[in-house]
Amino acid sequence: MTTEERRPERTEGTAPVLRQQVLVLYLATSALDSHVVGWSLYDGTDRTSPTTGDSDVPPYESGEAALRAGWRLIQAAQLLPPYPGQEYDVSFLKHEFFFERIVDARAEPREPGCR
């Protein structure tokens, strides 16, 4: 009689290699259904290395469209009231939303910006 736990044997190459992809969308307002004015994509699968100016077309039309495509919202912009007199300053993009998805690095690549 053995007291060791028996685990199923894994053959090499069957376990998924999970990696994170992060999508940062800057929206026109704090609403997830507002249009995208800027974006960044970080791909932990090492299949792509996007840089600034890769495309004039955002990967999704809104944050809501990214959710429908399977991205998970992990951080939303903090809403801070502007200092009096600075209501119309445009020094930074303040409606920033972080999305992620976990993908198998060995699987066929999915387009990060599939609409």
N, C-alpha and C positions, 0 to 999 in steps of 0.2 A: 504494500500500500504506500502511495506517495502522498505527501502533504503539500507538494508544490502546486501552485496554480498553473494550469495549462492554458497557454495563450495561443491563439491561432497564429501560424507562421505567416509572416509577410514576405512576399517575394519582392525583390528589388524593383523599384519603379511603380509600385501600385499606390503608395501613399501620396496624397496630394501635397504639393508644395505651395502653401498658402502665402500670399503676399497682399499687401494693402495698396490700394490706389486712393489718392486724396484729390478731390476736386474742390477748388475754392471759387465760389461765384460771388461777384460784387453786383448787387441788384440796385435798381433805380430807387426803390423805397424799401421799407422794412417788411413788406408783404412778400411771401414766397412766390406769388403769382406775378410779380412785377418783372420787367424785362432785364436781361443781363447787360451790364455796362462794362464789365471786365471779368477776367477769369485766369486761373492758373491750374495746371494739372501736374501732379507728382505721381509717377508710376513706379511702385516698388517691385514690379516684375522685371524691370530692367529691359523691357522690350522696346520702350520708346524713351526718348529724352527730349521732350518738348521744351522750346525756349520762347522767349518773348517775341511776339510778332509772327508766330507760326501761321496764324489764320486771322482773317478779318471777321470771320463768322464764329460766334460763340458755340460751344458744344451743345448747349441747350438754350432754348428761348427764355426759360425762367427756372427758378428753383423748383417749382412744382413739377416741371417737365423732367428734371433730374430725378426727383423722387419716383415718378412714374416709370423711369428707365431702370430703377433698381438701386440707385444710390441711397445711402442712409445718411440722414442729417445728423451730424454729431456736434455741431456748435452753431448757434445763431448769433447775430450781431447784438451787442448790448446797446440798448437805446438810451442815449444820454442827451439831455436837453442842451441845446447850444447856449453858450455864454451870451448874455444880452449884447446885441450889436454884431454878433458873428453868425447870425442865422443863415446867411447866404454865402459863407466862406466855402470854398471848394478845395481845401488843402489836402484832403484824403477821401478815400471811398469808405464811407462809414457803414454801409449795409452789407457786411461780409458774412457769408455762410459757408461752413465747411461740411463737405460730404465725403463719405468713404464707401468703398466696396472692397470685399475680400475676394480675390480671384485665385484660381489654381494657376501657378506660373507655368505648369506643363501643358495646360489645356490650350486649345486654339485661342489666339488673342481675339478679344472683343474690342470693337472700336469704342474708345472712351466717350466719344461724343455722338453716339448713335441717337438720332432723333426719333 
